[in-house]
């Protein structure tokens, strides 16, 4: 068993991906993201052969794209393949979100 300090590794990109490099597994990955106050338009897109669930941990995430609306704190959205969303933080505090993903049937490397 290994414990990963995920939140400490978020840098300028605003995201840290915990995946194969750390776990040795292609089956699943986790993304820890932070949107700064006023940050607009970060792309969320699983990609061909992938599915993801995005969870807003703190604050309300504004989404535009395949679905347009608000993902409120504690709510999650399931995304598949080429579905594309742009996430924004209109709040005054950093917005933290987590994306859990993996390969769908055709997505194995």
N, C-alpha and C positions, 0 to 999 in steps of 0.2 A: 504494500500500500504506500502511496505517495500523496502528500498534501501539496497543493499548488497555491502560491500567493498570487492570485490573479489581479486584484485591484492595484497592487503595487507596480504592475508592469504596463499600465496604460501610459502612453507617451504622446507625442505631438499628433499622431493620427487620430487619437481619441478612442482607439479600440485596441484590445489585446485578444488574440486568438489562441486558445488553448486547444491544441490538436496533436496531430501525428508526431511532430517534433518532440513533444513532451511526453505523450502517452504511448507512442508506438502503435496506435490504432487508427485505421482509416474509417472505422465504423461510426464515430461521432466526434463532434467538436463543440466548443463553447466559445462564444464571443462576449466579452465584457466591454461595454461601451459607455462613454461619457460625452454628452452634448453640452457644451458651454452655454451659459445664458445668451440668448439671441442667435445661437448658431443655427444656420439654415441649410437644408437640402442634403444631408448625408444620405448616400444611397444604401438601401437595404435590398439585397437581391440574392436569393439562394444560388442560382445558376443551374444550368442543365444537370439533371440527375441528382439534385439535392432538394431537401425540404428543411425548413427552419421554423422555429417558433420564437417570436420576439416577445419579451415581457418587459413592460415599463415598471421599473422598480421604484423610482422616485419621480414625481412630477408627471405631467401630461405631455405625451409626444404627439405632435401634429404630423399627420401622414398625408401625402399626396401621391397619386399614381394609380395603381390598379384599384385601390380603395382610397378614398379621401375622407378624412375625419380625424377624430381624436382617439388615441389609445391612452386611456386613463391609467393612473398609478394602479398597479395590481392587475391590469388587464393584459391578455396575450392575444397574438394574432398568428395564425398558421399561414406560411408562405410556401409555394411550390415552384420549382424550376425557374423560369424567366420572369415570374411576377416581380415587378419593380416598384419600390416605394422610396420616397424621399422624406426623411425624418427631420423635424425641426423642433427646437426648443424655444418657445416664446416666453418662457418663465424667467424669473429673476435669479434662480438657483440652478446649479448643474443638474442635469437629468441623467440618471443612470439607467441603463437597460442591459438585458442579457438576451443573447440569441443562442438557442440550443439547436444544433443541426446534425444532419446525417445524410447518408446516401439513400435515395429511393432505389427501386428495383434496378434501373439502368445506370445508376450512378457510381458503381464500384470501379476503382482504379485498377 
